[in-house]
């Protein structure tokens, strides 16, 4: 029996510890909410993606920067425990690791408060070996440490490595982290597959057909860029759409009892990247697989999920889709 070749992925992105706070309802302005449970768990969108993808069967190398504080120590431990290669994970002496306060309500909806720290956006390529991309098949980023993300994406493009950009945050949110629109556009110019979250969609579009909005957005703004594999918009309850420049693919969400939606988009991205780039499946199959692993994540607390492809397939056969 021929052993399947593992796809090698270099991932850079938000690396965080999450203070997960389960509440009876999300706080309202001048209102009160009751804390039901409070725990500290490893998270960060970049790392959530890496943990899910490694569990599916790819080989993931995590890069980025954490602080030397207790949050950073616990974060690195979680990466190593997930069997992810941490040789490119840089620690800033006396630095503060990104950490978040995640409020999760009984219906699974959540709100997140960031403490950016002084490390996550400061990685430079000079801190990494020159051969960091050698043997890599896919480079993945959510653009935390934007300068390093852009430089690595440019080098990946020159080497013929697939570049996936998770534009999970809107332009206005990224601007608050010091990432400009020009920086985002430059990264997209090196990108093969662009994945956008529902907050980005909400900022871009007020009304109209989802399919028409995405097609117009792709052609008018990014037609001159590469995006050889297209653009995906994930829209939570409304499912997800993939437009490759000529055809639109739609995937409804799976109907599950939601416990916590935190990290679902990151796990979705891992499922799509695994199924499309490692398994060589068609876009429809990749969308369905990504949606399934995101739904599995929603049925359990915390921002991460670890499951095998066989477990995802079993789930897909046992749970119905909405729509």
C-alpha positions as CSV (number, residue, x, y, z in Angstrom):
1,X,0.0,0.0,0.0
2,X,1.4,3.4,-1.1
3,X,1.6,5.9,1.8
4,X,-0.1,9.2,1.0
5,X,2.3,12.1,0.6
6,X,1.7,14.7,3.2
7,X,1.2,18.3,2.0
8,X,3.6,20.7,3.7
9,X,2.2,24.0,4.9
10,X,3.9,27.0,6.4
11,X,1.3,29.0,8.4
12,X,1.7,32.5,9.8
13,X,-1.1,34.3,11.6
14,X,-2.7,35.3,14.9
15,X,-1.3,33.2,17.7
16,X,-3.2,33.7,21.0
17,X,-4.3,32.5,24.3
18,X,-8.1,32.9,24.7
19,X,-9.8,33.6,28.0
20,X,-13.0,31.9,27.1
21,X,-16.0,33.3,29.1
22,X,-19.3,31.5,28.9
23,X,-22.2,33.8,29.7
24,X,-26.0,33.6,29.8
25,X,-26.2,36.2,27.0
26,X,-23.8,38.6,25.2
27,X,-23.4,41.9,27.1
28,X,-25.5,44.8,25.8
29,X,-24.7,48.5,26.2
30,X,-25.1,49.5,29.8
31,X,-26.4,46.0,30.5
32,X,-25.2,43.0,32.6
33,X,-24.5,39.3,31.8
34,X,-23.8,36.5,34.2
35,X,-20.5,34.6,33.8
36,X,-21.2,30.8,33.9
37,X,-17.7,29.6,33.3
38,X,-14.2,31.0,32.7
39,X,-11.3,29.1,31.3
40,X,-8.0,29.8,29.5
41,X,-7.5,27.9,26.3
42,X,-5.0,28.2,23.4
43,X,-6.4,29.8,20.2
44,X,-5.6,32.4,17.6
45,X,-7.0,32.1,14.1
46,X,-3.6,31.1,12.6
47,X,-3.0,28.4,15.1
48,X,-6.6,27.1,15.0
49,X,-6.1,26.5,11.3
50,X,-2.8,24.8,11.9
51,X,-4.1,22.4,14.6
52,X,-7.1,21.3,12.4
53,X,-5.0,20.9,9.3
54,X,-2.3,18.9,11.1
55,X,-4.9,16.6,12.6
56,X,-6.4,16.0,9.1
57,X,-3.0,14.7,7.9
58,X,-0.9,17.5,6.5
59,X,2.5,18.5,7.8
60,X,2.2,22.0,9.3
61,X,5.1,24.4,10.2
62,X,3.9,27.2,12.5
63,X,5.6,30.6,12.3
64,X,4.8,33.9,13.9
65,X,5.8,35.6,17.1
66,X,4.8,35.2,20.7
67,X,6.0,36.8,24.0
68,X,8.1,35.1,26.7
69,X,5.2,35.5,29.2
70,X,3.1,32.7,30.6
71,X,0.6,33.0,27.8
72,X,3.4,32.4,25.2
73,X,4.8,29.4,27.1
74,X,1.4,27.8,27.3
75,X,0.7,28.6,23.6
76,X,3.9,26.9,22.4
77,X,3.2,23.9,24.6
78,X,-0.2,23.5,22.8
79,X,1.4,23.7,19.4
80,X,3.9,21.0,20.3
81,X,1.2,18.8,21.8
82,X,-0.7,19.1,18.5
83,X,2.4,17.6,16.7
84,X,2.9,20.9,14.8
85,X,6.5,21.8,14.0
86,X,7.4,24.9,16.0
87,X,11.0,25.5,14.8
88,X,9.9,28.8,13.1
89,X,7.8,30.0,16.0
90,X,9.8,33.0,17.4
91,X,9.7,34.2,21.0
92,X,10.2,37.8,21.9
93,X,12.2,38.3,25.1
94,X,10.1,40.2,27.7
95,X,7.3,40.3,25.1
96,X,3.5,40.1,25.6
97,X,1.6,37.4,23.7
98,X,-1.7,38.3,22.0
99,X,-4.5,37.2,24.2
100,X,-8.3,37.6,23.8
101,X,-11.4,37.6,25.9
102,X,-14.0,35.5,24.2
103,X,-17.6,35.8,25.4
104,X,-19.8,32.9,24.4
105,X,-23.5,32.8,24.8
106,X,-25.8,29.8,25.2
107,X,-26.7,29.8,21.4
108,X,-23.0,29.6,20.4
109,X,-22.7,33.2,19.3
110,X,-19.6,35.1,20.5
111,X,-17.9,38.4,20.8
112,X,-14.1,38.9,21.1
113,X,-12.0,41.5,22.8
114,X,-8.3,41.7,21.7
115,X,-5.2,42.5,23.8
116,X,-2.8,42.7,20.9
117,X,0.3,42.6,23.0
118,X,3.6,43.6,21.5
119,X,4.7,40.5,19.6
120,X,2.2,39.0,17.2
121,X,2.6,41.7,14.5
122,X,6.3,42.1,14.8
123,X,7.8,39.0,13.1
124,X,10.3,39.8,10.4
125,X,11.7,37.5,7.7
126,X,15.2,38.3,9.0
127,X,14.3,36.2,12.1
128,X,13.6,33.2,9.9
129,X,16.1,31.0,8.0
130,X,16.4,31.8,4.3
131,X,15.2,28.3,3.4
132,X,12.0,28.5,5.4
133,X,9.9,27.9,2.2
134,X,12.0,25.0,0.9
135,X,9.8,22.0,0.3
136,X,6.6,23.9,1.2
137,X,3.5,23.2,-0.9
138,X,1.1,25.9,0.6
139,X,1.7,29.2,2.4
140,X,-1.2,30.3,4.6
141,X,-1.6,33.6,6.3
142,X,-4.2,35.8,8.0
143,X,-1.9,38.8,7.8
144,X,-0.9,39.1,11.4
145,X,2.8,40.2,11.2
146,X,1.8,41.9,7.9
147,X,5.3,42.7,6.6
148,X,6.5,39.1,7.1
149,X,3.3,37.8,5.5
150,X,3.8,40.0,2.4
151,X,7.4,39.1,2.0
152,X,6.9,35.4,2.5
153,X,3.9,35.4,0.1
154,X,6.0,37.2,-2.6
155,X,8.8,34.6,-2.2
156,X,6.2,31.8,-2.2
157,X,4.7,33.1,-5.5
158,X,8.2,33.2,-7.0
159,X,8.7,29.6,-6.0
160,X,5.4,28.4,-7.4
161,X,4.0,27.7,-3.9
162,X,0.3,28.1,-3.5
163,X,-0.7,31.2,-1.4
164,X,-3.9,31.2,0.7
165,X,-4.9,34.4,2.4
166,X,-7.6,34.3,5.1
167,X,-9.0,37.9,5.1
168,X,-11.0,37.2,8.2
169,X,-11.1,40.8,9.3
170,X,-12.5,43.8,7.4
171,X,-10.2,46.5,6.2
172,X,-11.3,48.8,9.0
173,X,-10.5,46.2,11.6
174,X,-7.1,45.5,10.1
175,X,-6.4,49.2,10.0
176,X,-6.7,49.4,13.7
177,X,-3.9,46.8,13.9
178,X,-1.7,48.9,11.7
179,X,-2.3,47.1,8.4
180,X,-3.2,49.4,5.5
181,X,-5.4,48.8,2.5
182,X,-2.3,49.0,0.2
183,X,-0.6,46.2,2.2
184,X,-3.7,44.1,1.9
185,X,-3.9,44.7,-1.8
186,X,-0.2,43.8,-2.2
187,X,-0.7,40.5,-0.4
188,X,-3.8,39.7,-2.5
189,X,-1.6,40.2,-5.7
190,X,0.4,37.2,-4.6
191,X,-2.6,35.1,-3.5
192,X,-4.1,32.1,-5.3
193,X,-7.1,31.6,-3.0
194,X,-8.7,34.4,-1.0
195,X,-11.0,33.4,1.9
196,X,-13.2,36.2,3.4
197,X,-15.3,36.0,6.6
198,X,-18.8,37.3,7.1
199,X,-17.6,40.5,8.8
200,X,-15.7,41.4,5.6
201,X,-18.8,40.6,3.6
202,X,-21.0,42.8,5.8
203,X,-18.7,45.7,5.4
204,X,-18.5,45.3,1.6
205,X,-22.2,44.7,0.8
206,X,-25.4,46.0,2.2
207,X,-27.9,44.2,0.0
208,X,-28.4,42.2,-3.2
209,X,-27.7,38.6,-4.2
210,X,-24.7,37.0,-2.6
211,X,-23.6,35.4,-5.8
212,X,-23.9,38.6,-7.8
213,X,-22.2,40.7,-5.1
214,X,-19.2,38.3,-5.0
215,X,-18.9,38.0,-8.8
216,X,-18.9,41.8,-9.2
217,X,-16.4,42.2,-6.3
218,X,-14.1,39.7,-7.8
219,X,-14.2,41.2,-11.3
220,X,-14.1,44.8,-10.4
221,X,-11.5,44.8,-7.6
222,X,-9.3,41.8,-8.2
223,X,-9.6,40.9,-11.8
224,X,-6.1,42.2,-12.4
225,X,-4.6,40.1,-9.6
226,X,-3.8,36.4,-9.7
227,X,-6.4,34.6,-7.6
228,X,-6.1,31.6,-9.8
229,X,-8.2,29.5,-7.5
230,X,-10.8,32.2,-6.8
231,X,-12.4,33.8,-3.8
232,X,-14.5,32.2,-1.0
233,X,-16.9,34.1,1.3
234,X,-18.0,32.3,4.5
235,X,-21.3,33.7,5.8
236,X,-22.1,31.8,9.0
237,X,-25.7,30.8,9.0
238,X,-26.0,31.5,5.3
239,X,-23.3,29.0,4.3
240,X,-20.4,29.8,1.9
241,X,-19.8,30.7,-1.7
242,X,-16.8,30.0,-3.9
243,X,-16.3,32.0,-7.1
244,X,-13.4,31.1,-9.4
245,X,-13.9,33.8,-12.0
246,X,-16.3,31.9,-14.2
247,X,-18.5,29.7,-12.0
248,X,-20.2,30.1,-8.6
249,X,-20.4,27.2,-6.1
250,X,-22.7,27.4,-3.0
251,X,-22.6,25.3,0.1
252,X,-25.3,25.5,2.8
253,X,-24.3,25.0,6.4
254,X,-24.8,21.8,8.3
255,X,-27.7,21.6,10.8
256,X,-26.2,21.0,14.2
257,X,-26.8,22.1,17.8
258,X,-24.4,24.9,18.2
259,X,-22.3,25.2,21.4
260,X,-19.6,27.6,20.4
261,X,-18.8,29.2,16.9
262,X,-15.4,30.4,18.0
263,X,-12.7,29.1,15.5
264,X,-15.3,27.6,13.1
265,X,-14.0,29.7,10.2
266,X,-10.4,28.7,10.9
267,X,-11.4,25.0,10.9
268,X,-13.4,25.5,7.7
269,X,-10.3,26.9,6.0
270,X,-8.3,23.9,7.1
271,X,-10.9,21.6,5.6
272,X,-10.9,23.4,2.3
273,X,-7.1,23.6,2.0
274,X,-6.8,19.9,2.9
275,X,-9.5,18.6,0.5
276,X,-8.6,21.0,-2.4
277,X,-4.8,21.1,-2.3
278,X,-3.8,17.8,-0.7
279,X,-6.6,15.6,-1.8
280,X,-7.0,17.3,-5.2
281,X,-10.8,17.3,-4.9
282,X,-13.2,19.5,-6.8
283,X,-14.4,22.8,-5.4
284,X,-17.8,21.5,-4.4
285,X,-16.3,18.6,-2.5
286,X,-13.8,21.0,-0.7
287,X,-16.6,23.4,0.3
288,X,-18.7,20.5,1.7
289,X,-15.7,19.1,3.6
290,X,-14.8,22.5,5.0
291,X,-18.4,23.1,6.1
292,X,-18.5,19.8,7.8
293,X,-15.4,20.3,9.9
294,X,-16.6,23.8,10.8
295,X,-19.9,22.3,12.0
296,X,-18.1,19.7,14.0
297,X,-16.2,22.6,15.7
298,X,-19.5,24.4,16.5
299,X,-20.7,21.4,18.5
300,X,-17.9,21.7,21.1
301,X,-16.5,24.5,23.2
302,X,-13.2,26.3,22.5
303,X,-11.6,27.5,19.3
304,X,-10.0,24.3,18.0
305,X,-11.0,20.9,16.7
306,X,-8.9,17.9,15.9
307,X,-10.4,15.2,13.8
308,X,-9.4,12.7,11.1
309,X,-10.7,12.8,7.5
310,X,-12.6,9.6,8.3
311,X,-14.3,11.2,11.2
312,X,-15.3,14.2,9.0
313,X,-16.7,11.8,6.3
314,X,-18.7,9.9,8.9
315,X,-20.1,13.2,10.2
316,X,-21.1,14.3,6.7
317,X,-23.0,11.1,6.2
318,X,-24.9,11.4,9.5
319,X,-25.8,15.1,9.6
320,X,-28.1,16.9,7.1
321,X,-27.4,20.2,5.5
322,X,-29.8,23.2,5.6
323,X,-31.2,24.8,2.5
